């Protein structure tokens, strides 16, 4: 490329787009024994894996 004076932009290469920051995900499940939480995304932690997840749901508090 240097020999011919060609740049990456000339060949159509562009910079990789940067990802924008995302807000943290609110937890959806809580272990009553330890207080640990899980958002429901990714691999399930050991305390909830293979169990009925409804018993660990965090109830939404009513808005005033």
C-alpha positions as CSV (number, residue, x, y, z in Angstrom):
1,X,0.0,0.0,0.0
2,X,2.8,2.4,0.9
3,X,4.5,1.7,-2.5
4,X,1.4,2.8,-4.4
5,X,0.3,5.5,-2.0
6,X,-3.0,3.9,-1.3
7,X,-4.7,4.3,2.1
8,X,-7.1,2.0,3.8
9,X,-9.9,4.5,3.3
10,X,-9.2,4.5,-0.5
11,X,-9.8,0.7,-0.4
12,X,-13.1,1.1,1.4
13,X,-12.0,0.1,4.9
14,X,-13.5,2.0,7.7
15,X,-12.9,2.1,11.4
16,X,-14.9,-0.4,13.4
17,X,-18.0,1.2,14.9
18,X,-17.7,1.7,18.7
19,X,-20.4,0.3,20.8
20,X,-22.4,2.7,22.9
21,X,-22.6,2.3,26.6
22,X,-25.7,0.5,27.8
23,X,-27.4,1.0,31.1
24,X,-27.1,-1.9,33.6
25,X,-29.9,-4.5,33.5
26,X,-32.1,-4.6,36.6
27,X,-32.0,-7.9,38.6
28,X,-35.0,-10.1,38.0
29,X,-34.3,-12.9,40.5
30,X,-33.0,-13.0,44.1
31,X,-31.7,-15.8,46.2
32,X,-33.5,-15.4,49.6
33,X,-30.8,-17.2,51.5
34,X,-27.8,-15.1,50.3
35,X,-29.4,-12.0,48.7
36,X,-27.5,-12.6,45.5
37,X,-29.3,-11.4,42.4
38,X,-29.4,-12.4,38.7
39,X,-30.8,-10.4,35.8
40,X,-31.9,-13.5,33.8
41,X,-29.3,-13.0,31.2
42,X,-26.4,-15.3,30.6
43,X,-25.7,-18.5,32.3
44,X,-27.9,-19.2,35.4
45,X,-26.1,-19.2,38.7
46,X,-25.9,-22.4,40.7
47,X,-28.5,-21.3,43.3
48,X,-31.2,-21.1,40.6
49,X,-30.1,-23.6,37.9
50,X,-32.5,-26.5,37.5
51,X,-35.1,-25.0,39.9
52,X,-38.5,-23.4,39.5
53,X,-37.5,-19.8,38.8
54,X,-40.8,-18.3,39.7
55,X,-40.0,-18.7,43.4
56,X,-37.0,-16.4,43.0
57,X,-38.7,-13.6,41.1
58,X,-38.3,-10.2,42.5
59,X,-41.8,-8.7,42.9
60,X,-42.2,-5.2,41.4
61,X,-43.2,-2.7,44.0
62,X,-46.3,-0.7,43.2
63,X,-45.8,2.9,42.2
64,X,-47.5,5.6,44.3
